[in-house]
Amino acid sequence: MASKRRTLAVAVLLSTGLVFLALGVSRAARQKKLDHQIEGLRAQAAAQMTDGRFAQAADTFERLQVLFMDAGRYQEALDASRSIESASERVPGRRSPWNFVRIAEAYLGMGDADRYFEWMERAVGERRFSKVQYFQGARLDAIRNDPRLARLVAAAAAIVGVGEPAVEFEVTLLDGSPFVLSGQKGKVVLVDFWDVNCAPCRREMPNLKAIYQVFRDKGLEIVGISLDTDRTLLSDYVKQAALPWKLACSFEGWDDRTAALYGISGTPSTWLIDRRGIVRYCDLRGEELRRAVEALLNES
């Protein structure tokens, strides 16, 4: 009996050792894959900077930044943020608030709440970060009761103007016809500020197409206001992506008059306006946007 127990104990130890070994191998494999991704993106970003493709380089640095944040490598995420700023400085008008937000989050991950608020105040104050829903995320639970957070939420909400009438505008669509916002009363209107070189904008397009297909006959109108300057680039993308909603572009880039009216400092920036012309949501994505559209269409 004792011999059997010893044999069983040895078998358990061997099995446990194999499990730990397998886990170690799995972690090593994941780390190797991550390192390979990072080196590939670094090389890609360097090539893009050398070739003068600064908008693409900024997007590549953003992908690096996300990898570092997900891995808890916050100092390297901050380094990537500096590279984003360096690339963005060479793209006229590109001053996305999201880079400041991610810098703030890196400091929060490092346990530095003061630096978090310093950078978030810059994101809101300097770059008009207005995604109120962001402040409801679980990542901020550690600072939920800090009075500085409430002040940030109030400042962001003031920028968006949620609950206020949407700023009136008139644009000429790509097909030459006029679009007047006040002429859309009775419809739910999604105003989407975007540009072809904005990777998050392109990633959201399939979701917008799905939402538009379902709700276009139920009172949804989408107007996309492109901040591009290259006519050929925009035309080719619109044809390739087969965007079915109304599209406008002044080809003045970040000097676009409508973008200035809405205080746009980064793309994508989406504004959801109810049937009465009141701004109800800003910068929703994915399923969250779909639910909001459906809810507004169901309002009497």
Residue pairs with C-beta under 8 A, 6 or more apart in sequence:
34 67
34 71
37 67
38 64
38 67
38 68
41 60
41 63
41 64
41 67
42 64
44 60
45 57
45 60
45 61
45 64
45 83
45 87
48 54
48 56
48 57
48 60
49 57
49 87
54 87
54 88
54 90
54 91
55 87
55 91
55 94
55 197
56 197
57 83
57 87
58 84
58 87
58 88
58 91
58 94
59 197
59 198
59 199
61 80
61 83
61 84
61 87
62 80
62 84
62 98
62 99
62 199
64 80
64 83
65 77
65 80
65 81
65 84
65 99
65 102
68 74
68 76
68 77
68 80
69 77
69 102
69 105
69 106
69 109
72 109
74 106
74 107
74 109
74 110
75 106
75 110
77 102
77 106
77 109
78 103
78 106
78 107
81 99
81 102
81 103
81 106
84 99
85 99
88 94
88 95
88 96
88 99
92 253
92 254
93 227
93 253
93 254
93 255
94 254
94 266
95 127
95 265
95 266
96 127
96 265
96 266
96 267
97 123
97 124
97 127
97 128
97 129
97 265
97 266
98 123
98 129
98 266
100 119
100 120
100 122
100 123
100 126
100 127
100 129
101 119
101 120
101 123
101 129
101 134
103 119
104 115
104 116
104 117
104 118
104 119
104 120
104 123
105 116
105 139
107 113
107 115
107 116
107 119
108 116
108 139
108 140
108 142
108 143
113 142
113 143
113 146
116 143
117 146
117 148
117 149
117 152
120 129
120 152
121 152
123 129
124 130
124 152
124 155
124 156
124 159
125 155
127 265
127 266
128 159
128 263
128 264
128 265
129 156
129 159
129 265
130 156
130 157
130 159
130 160
130 263
130 282
130 283
131 156
131 282
131 283
132 153
132 156
132 157
132 160
132 162
132 282
133 283
133 284
133 288
134 156
135 149
135 152
135 153
135 156
140 149
143 149
159 263
160 271
160 279
160 282
161 167
161 279
162 279
162 280
162 281
162 282
163 278
163 279
163 280
164 278
164 279
165 277
165 278
165 279
166 181
166 189
166 191
166 271
166 273
166 277
166 278
166 279
167 181
167 261
167 262
168 180
168 181
168 182
169 180
169 181
169 257
169 258
169 261
170 178
170 179
170 180
170 181
171 178
171 179
171 223
171 225
171 248
171 250
171 258
172 178
172 179
172 248
173 179
173 223
173 246
173 247
173 248
174 238
174 247
174 248
174 249
179 223
179 246
179 248
181 189
181 191
181 273
181 277
182 277
184 221
184 273
184 277
185 275
185 276
185 277
186 219
186 275
187 219
187 220
187 221
187 275
188 215
188 219
188 220
188 221
188 272
188 273
188 274
188 275
188 293
188 296
188 297
189 220
189 221
189 222
189 223
189 272
189 273
190 208
190 220
190 221
190 222
190 223
190 270
190 271
190 272
190 273
190 289
190 293
191 223
191 225
191 262
191 270
191 271
191 273
192 208
192 222
192 223
192 224
192 225
192 268
192 269
192 270
193 225
193 227
193 259
193 262
193 264
193 267
193 268
193 269
193 270
194 201
194 224
194 225
194 226
194 227
194 267
194 268
194 269
195 201
195 226
195 227
195 228
195 267
196 202
196 226
196 228
196 230
196 233
196 234
196 237
197 228
198 267
198 268
200 267
200 268
201 267
201 268
202 241
204 268
204 285
204 286
205 241
205 243
207 285
207 286
207 289
207 290
208 222
208 245
209 242
209 243
209 244
210 290
211 220
211 289
211 290
211 293
212 220
212 222
212 244
212 245
213 244
215 293
215 294
215 297
216 244
216 245
218 297
219 275
219 297
220 293
220 297
221 245
221 246
222 245
222 246
223 245
223 246
223 247
223 248
224 243
224 245
224 246
224 247
224 248
225 248
225 249
225 256
225 258
225 259
226 234
226 247
226 248
226 249
227 249
227 253
227 254
227 256
227 259
227 264
227 267
228 234
228 249
228 251
228 253
229 251
229 252
229 253
231 251
234 249
238 247
248 258
250 256
250 257
250 258
254 264
256 264
262 269
262 271
268 283
269 282
269 283
270 282
270 283
270 284
270 285
270 289
271 279
271 281
271 282
272 279
272 280
272 281
272 282
272 284
272 289
272 292
272 293
272 296
273 279
273 280
274 280
274 296
274 299
275 296
275 299
280 292
280 296
281 289
281 292
284 292
